[in-house]
Amino acid sequence: MADAARPGGGRRVTPAAPVRRLPLVGVLVLAGVLAAVAGDADVAGPRPAREADPATGPPSGSLTAAWYCPGGVPGAGAEAESLRLANLGDADARVAVTVHPDGGGAPVTTTLEVAARAVTEAARADLGPPGGAVVEAFTGDVVVESALVAEGAVTVEPCATAPATTWYFAAGTTARGVGQHLVLYNPFGSDAKVDVRLYTEAGVTEPDRLRSIDVPRRSRVVVPVHEIERRAQRTAVRVHATLGQVVAEQTLTYGADTGTPGLARSAGAVAPAGRWHVPHATVGPGVTTVVAVANPNDVDADVDVVAVAADPDTLIDPLSVTVPAGRVTWVRIGGCPEPPAPDAPCVPVAADGVVALDVVAAAADLPVVAEHLARFGGGRGVLTSRAGSAGGREWRFAAAAVAGVSRGSLTLVTTGTAPVSADVVVVRGGEVTEPERLAGVEVVPGRPTVVPLDDLLARGTALVVRATGDVVAQRTLGGGAEVTASLGVRGARR
């Protein structure tokens, strides 16, 4: 890319290649097709030819891209939800947002214009009634995230780029005072049917109410797991569509009687894996950090939980854990009780601060699912964050911050054995810049690199991480009574 001098340090970044644009006739034809899909209940939606990775974005320069946003849980702050649409390209983008209302009803489509190198915020309530939403962009340079900002609740999570047949959530609980909801969204023109399996500390359960759940076309179903599997301290989930495909999201709501009220939303993983990466977990007073490991296999699985501190002087021994078949195990990170509890594995951490976590399955044919969950005392909230099973050389975030956030960071870990150099690019207000302090950030193997964002927390800011090797990038935001963390959207390999 070409660089130009910029006052105050850093440099202006010129995109390496222009965004491809459809001829006007092509745009009109494509718009007509999309409108027909959105409005005609007898026409199937744009089903992918093969099962894609919902955590990977479309290649930059793609002619079109779709994003699937299941939406918030009614009564759990959903009325405060908004969409962040970041256009990382060098041309204005037209975006169609189609809402499929809960309980049926005609789809509601709104067309938005997103300026080049800028972020548009749209209140979800202004786009239509409660329900799932499909965001269809006429370019692959748009990134879409869903944000929920309410009293005592802040979550920011990328929308999925594809539906899937199977989804997994490792960090769930139906303990007293906690609500665990699954949102199952079917954006297509044909009905879907879903089975939900639960992995608890007691084993596998498949309640009748969670079998053959009908998810009608262009609608969503909210499943209150806590009303079906009561008082389970640890509840991992597998969502499997026996007919069609869906987009699944999990919401945990902690009431005031749990000690630390809060709300957390997370996207699911579409398959188990042999290795999972959590770039940023916090260890310290008043913080309870766990990594939940679910074993969906028919035999026990041995895993190693490796914690590495950002401080190179802090050494942490790895912990080997056996996760029984069809169960979920929570491994606490730091704050280990004395004497150790035999049924509560814990990784001792001598110093407070940020640690990166790796969960590694000992046998390649026994993959697992891992997810990070943290609760912060003093009314500071709760978060869940999907772990990453694959690195990438580009990660995109549509929002560097949301209202009420006073602190933030990007944390990078490399998935290889060689050092990696990363640039963090800032997209805001029609400009693409690379601040000097964010250029050439060194990512050392086996150690998290934390990049503070406190000077970039203005709303309307998007971020792009570009690295010389594969990394996993996580954004962590906090302020007031809540915290939130999520991985970015991994850029598609070219």
Helices and strands as residue ranges (DSSP letters): E 2-5, E 11-14, H 24-39, E 65-69, G 78-80, E 81-87, E 93-101, E 108-114, E 118-123, H 124-127, E 131-137, E 142-150, E 153-158, E 166-169, E 178-186, E 192-200, E 203-205, G 208-210, E 213-215, E 219-224, H 225-228, E 235-243, E 247-254, G 256-258, E 262-267, E 275-283, E 287-295, E 301-309, E 319-323, E 327-333, E 346-347, E 353-361, E 369-376, E 381-386, E 392-397, E 407-414, E 420-428, E 431-434, G 436-438, E 441-443, E 449-452, G 454-456, E 461-479, E 482-487, E 489-490
